[in-house]
Amino acid sequence: MKTGLGLADARARYPALPVVEADFEADRVLLEAIADWCDRYTPLVGLDAPDGLVLDITGCAHLFGGEAALARDLVVRLAGQGFSARVAVADTVGCAFGIARHGTSGIVPLGQTERAALSLPIAALRIDADIVDALASLGLRSVADLATRPRAPLAARFGEQLIRRLDQMLGREDEPITPRLPVPAAIAEQRFPEPIAREDDVLGTVEQLARRLAVVLERRGEGGRLMQLALFRTDGAVHRLEIGTGAPLRDPQRVRKLFEDRLATLGDACDPGFGYDMVRLSALVTERSDPAQTGLAGGDGAEELAHLIDRLGARFGLRRVSRLVPQDTHIPEYAVQAVPAHATPSSDRGMPLAHSVASETRVEQDSLSPTRPLRLLSQPELVEAVAQVPDGPPVRFSWRHVTHHVARAEGPERIAMEWWRNERGNQLTRDYFRVEDSNGLRVWLYREGLYRDEVKPPLMPRWYLQGLFA
């Protein structure tokens, strides 16, 4: 039995051979799940579809007792989950690929990459099978046979990809790994000889890791804006939880509280199973965070507000927590814009620009300016109003089928529409009135348009209700 054998020939040799249709999507999902599990060894894990993974263990092997011990631990753990794996460690991706699939699994000593690669078959170069067969017909069956031939004729006949793969295997051309997950700016992790399953133990570990992470971030003068908690279960499953912050964060207790809220939201979706044998806390996104100067004056509440935004975002999602930012316009419905509570739109490129809530410019209403209602309707509602004089305040109006008699009125306050918002060529003008009826209801009415007797028939403005006072 060998790869590529026809189904009829295979069944002729083994009549009881079971046959199952291939499910490539399920294979891809399984490979990604194994890649998530392999994050316990290094955060730099790339996919080598359809059945391989590439791990960059530079600087990580000593945590497991060396490269050989890391490879042994990986194979044993995968075997315990029902997988058969072949592992090779080499200086280049191409050499590790060739040895794992076409050679003897093992560790290639440092500086011995070319020597180990020359003995591999040409199929180990990750090239098309047609090219492999064509080279074999010319008597070129190993990498050593190919490496001794002139490069120009080979490239002209079989393409530059053949030469590139050869150089990548021998280490003459760099081949970086493309991680499937973003590389964190800072990482702290903890492994356990016995798995933990209690939520208090997990949160206590998070606080310890956050304290270690804070030392690294403080040395850089940074704080975390997007934190990720990875919980590695003993059965191979990995739970990843992320929290965003409204301001750069280094406080371990606040980090613990945010992840506590996040775990409370997920509930059974983050089942520990038989426990976690590894916990990792990563700062995916960081931002400059200078030490705050303390003084005798009391705080302005900005830090507490930022913490409130963080907790709401951890429970409901940052996209669901928004705040209103003043805009440079007099038109009430365009005067503010709802943006995510942890960010504000950039005036330069129209992209979200993260910033601290404490740095936001406070906008206070001038005491001499007209009072604005606390509540604006989502859309101004048309009302029927009667005024004693054309440009005067209304004496009564009908709103939602109820007639209101005006007891007091202030105004008008005239606001002209910006010309770029005028789509029909009409220069719209609004006269706003603060009106109180005989029952104490206080509303914000405006008359849109001006009376024009020269137009036949005369142009009659319309009245709208836009807001309610407390």
Steps between C-alpha positions, in 0.01 A plus 500: 500500500640841403385854442339552159382143460160475327195401706430194283857373541492564871175309545636218286785461750288566810131421435395610852669838463269770646450809278387840628446815297756770575373804688756772431316764701494278808871427450571874489305564819682215674838631386417845637394346831835319524674827412319670790620226730858539373500859622611354833846458347533829311271785392646474148298216346428487128288266292658270242182367342362247460664299778790692650596776740807721519620618841770759562651385830785750504552598862232255623675161501686558829163526680445130423853375558629541145386433145496123536293516819255742338456274197455195723240678716307611191488149349403334829221749572357471148514121523299522820233686304493234227726667242808362329763768441848525351720783624820644362702797627730685260634848426272541196135429436583312179746265669260428789220433251713258298632305797157473666334364184779327306779437745556374852336714763756660721698808592738654246797648689572868460695567181432152355195598294660469155657166580167358621303642207723366221403140578126567467302412184397776262135461609605658831543836322123569509464515121236359266496126436533559124833678554617220730422241230669709231816536709497126576489427127823699471664296773465767769351329802653667804563854615873436467455415130314825448739719703798407281331595171518844334217716626418698185394202283292357784321830554437545128349152462320443832440854626652721765286340772725191490813706568323701771391187683852362478651819644239511777577143605877558503467828689618721216167688488298604802150352543315664787212331677158664468330461840127433483447716810636850569831510682447648850699800614561336838428155647490343845405137554476241775513120473361265761616148592139431604209657305290770662126533447362737767419852380672654802822319410477621142437860605781484754732381224379783275588754769848350544561502126369857475748603769786346304370657181476840669874494574579451131253766385612752761860457390389590146278786618191329354164367606276232355205599282403148386570207732451131422472211743572152360387202708651167386293200604654162561293344222647734237223762484598865533277782624598854399349802672570860400431828675549853369568802714408867467846607618844331523479256790763340726313455827491122582186525714307680226615242245375224728165674548450542125566135430273406791220692330586337170488149648167579667360598160620184322379257766497137381658598167834502684469157664834399658434129444773305682688823568756733350867405499617834360380862515639780284432873522599711199492868419399500133485879467690749713512877519722764654420550869704754691489504882233737634612788722324477834395809695286626784201576277234234471460295185257597228349153471661425163669184628177372654315574176761311299469203736120507465532497120741208521265296718199570280706408195612174663139402567322623189777557246684822427297565185181518706630769735501843341514866599410827333773725362419865416524598133571839340145582389196691625244254361369311807471155339861526375645668811621172653624171363486160670840330502637197687554600861868401491588692180424815306504569124820649363461827315789418270425162347153414623635198690447424869765665712538348844546742785447531870165623623686742725654672196164585346426872477205596716223686321285710730198703401537875523265646764392770252408255224142370465412194706491170316262214590637194676325264260493527122270285292671267253312682223316835529125435498259711295245698704212732415556841656313832495675835560346846547748659258694329220843525670377472858486209746215248485194543718399137468625187328388140442748219561415131479128578472497712819443877497722707730432863593814707542537677835854632458742523207858621447660572168558504218855366468583492132728227363586481131577170330852462357506527124668161452209324673252661260432231238200660326633851460281648777665709764319366805470721806370397841350717776511313833262569792507370857134441575308401816135397481227547761578159657869573550633305201811675366601426142734628233318605182637647184351653187678393183510750217398865462173658390529622142205698367664559163468130420165395349355326687671636816763266650373376839760378751446179699534440873691216666558378855860393556562473872358479853621690804519338841 
